[in-house]
């Protein structure tokens, strides 16, 4: 039902954003003190991601969908990491580029 009410591009962004939200929660929980707010972000993010993925899987093949989702999720998590003050080295950027290149090669 959700898949028909929401465009697939919006669902892809929702799922990727939800995983990014869960990742931010994991970062908060991984600190010195346990953060209940971080745990709530993890649960909310994973619940939204699962709901969006179920809706997307109704009309898409799993192999193509997960390639797209991994790309969207990775990009959003990297943006969130930058906002959270993470530093990227040239080696990390090169590795990320190789991963994205591999995903593009597999998709075509």
Secondary structure, DSSP 4 states (H G I P E B T S, - for coil): -HHHHS-HHHHHHHHHHHHHHHHHHHHHHTSSS--HHHHHHHHHHHHHHHHHHHHHHTTS-HHHHHHHHHHHHHHHHHHHHHHTT----HHHHHHHHHHHHHHHHHH-
